Amino acid sequence: MDEDQPWGRTLLSSRPADGGGGSAGGENDPSEHAGRQLPFYHLPVLLQEVVDLLQPAPGKLVFDGTLGGGGHSEALLQHGARVVAMDQDEEALAHASARLKGYADQFCALRGNFRHFPQIVEEAGISGFDGMLVDIGVSSHQLDDGARGFSFNKEAPLDMRMDTDADQTAADLVNTAAEEELVRILFEYGEEPQARRIARAIVKARASRLITTTTQLAEIVAAASPKRGKRHPATLTFQALRIAVNDELAALRDFLAAAPRWLKPGGRLAVITFHSLEDRIVKQTLAHLSAPELDRPEWPAPRPNPDCVLKLITRKPVEASEHEIDLNPRARSARLRVAERLPS
Ligand SMILES: C[S@@+](CC[C@H](N)C(=O)[O-])C[C@H]1O[C@@H](n2cnc3c(N)ncnc32)[C@H](O)[C@@H]1O
């Protein structure tokens, strides 16, 4: 298939952003935004660093697996690259497609989970990239939009799905998971020291009444676990459930396993994470994929690594400057790692 095929479409979606049913417009209809200022959605982190390291330019094709508000994609487009972007959240696709309307010849947006990008971009006729970016986690819009259920501060149905067509909500999880499974989720994904107490409290509470709202869950957690420092007692529980509901760590692993083969020689892979759990996965995967040799105590000598297809560009993660953190406190925990595809 011809690589140029997707261009010229403002929104090319594997599942149409209007749900396929011919939306009558409204906030999520990109055409509604034409000619007027879009509301704030998300401030991209490490923007200049991403541009410096991915080196977008005319003739280059870049994949943005986490389109969000479109801030990173916009910078890549401004430098002349073509961008194929994905997001599993149809609100993000609608917002960013409206924002990037002026780049229709260089940009296409596809709905889907970046863990499945190979099938989705193949269907769009694409065979390789000069750059690939994922900036994982949730956007400010998702957190701030009370209705999405990501925030313990805002009364809403306990949802937390980035992909609103996905089967399992956070309410489904807290009302059905076995106590031991809840302990594992809170402990592994939230690193919550009170995981056991909180899981027990959830199981006790749901026996008398289903847990259906954010504030209901926040109160159960707060009653079970005393406040430590400035943080709300439900912070780690909400983080853990969000990661579980969206299967975020497995999605990251799947993406990292597939991405190197989609990079052209000299093409670069950039990953931004916000949690040590995710950064550890990226660090270990890139270290393995860039090690020319493997060694084990039981081997007489190191052996060539058949998986070595990358070279590390950032030995240590790139972090936000004090200036950026002042402007955007969320950037404090951002870590960017970049690797380059070796010539084949
Ligand atoms: C931190 S925001 C990205 C912000 C974006 N870089 C910008 O400049 O505005 C993360 C976005 O990625 C999306 N997302 C997270 N995990 C995803 C996944 N596995 N597949 C597709 N989209 C995902 C979320 O829906 C959200 O819109």
PDBQT file of the ligand as one rigid body, heavy atoms in Angstrom, charges set to zero:
ROOT
HETATM    1  C1  LIG A 401      -0.073  12.135  28.918  1.00  0.00    +0.000 C 
HETATM    2  S1  LIG A 401      -1.318  12.177  27.703  1.00  0.00    +0.000 S 
HETATM    3  C2  LIG A 401      -0.447  12.553  26.233  1.00  0.00    +0.000 C 
HETATM    4  C3  LIG A 401      -0.320  14.019  26.010  1.00  0.00    +0.000 C 
HETATM    5  C4  LIG A 401       0.210  14.404  24.661  1.00  0.00    +0.000 C 
HETATM    6  N1  LIG A 401       1.573  13.952  24.458  1.00  0.00    +0.000 N 
HETATM    7  C5  LIG A 401       0.109  15.898  24.434  1.00  0.00    +0.000 C 
HETATM    8  O1  LIG A 401       1.094  16.503  24.017  1.00  0.00    +0.000 OA
HETATM    9  O2  LIG A 401      -0.970  16.458  24.685  1.00  0.00    +0.000 OA
HETATM   10  C6  LIG A 401      -1.622  10.488  27.473  1.00  0.00    +0.000 C 
HETATM   11  C7  LIG A 401      -2.675  10.183  26.387  1.00  0.00    +0.000 C 
HETATM   12  O3  LIG A 401      -2.400   8.877  25.948  1.00  0.00    +0.000 OA
HETATM   13  C8  LIG A 401      -3.564   8.127  25.888  1.00  0.00    +0.000 C 
HETATM   14  N2  LIG A 401      -3.168   6.761  26.182  1.00  0.00    +0.000 N 
HETATM   15  C9  LIG A 401      -2.634   6.269  27.319  1.00  0.00    +0.000 A 
HETATM   16  N3  LIG A 401      -2.363   4.970  27.191  1.00  0.00    +0.000 NA
HETATM   17  C10 LIG A 401      -2.711   4.631  25.907  1.00  0.00    +0.000 A 
HETATM   18  C11 LIG A 401      -2.658   3.429  25.169  1.00  0.00    +0.000 A 
HETATM   19  N4  LIG A 401      -2.210   2.286  25.704  1.00  0.00    +0.000 N 
HETATM   20  N5  LIG A 401      -3.061   3.465  23.883  1.00  0.00    +0.000 NA
HETATM   21  C12 LIG A 401      -3.535   4.610  23.322  1.00  0.00    +0.000 A 
HETATM   22  N6  LIG A 401      -3.622   5.766  23.987  1.00  0.00    +0.000 NA
HETATM   23  C13 LIG A 401      -3.217   5.780  25.266  1.00  0.00    +0.000 A 
HETATM   24  C14 LIG A 401      -4.498   8.721  26.902  1.00  0.00    +0.000 C 
HETATM   25  O4  LIG A 401      -5.835   8.501  26.518  1.00  0.00    +0.000 OA
HETATM   26  C15 LIG A 401      -4.096  10.196  26.862  1.00  0.00    +0.000 C 
HETATM   27  O5  LIG A 401      -4.904  10.916  25.958  1.00  0.00    +0.000 OA
ENDROOT
TORSDOF 0
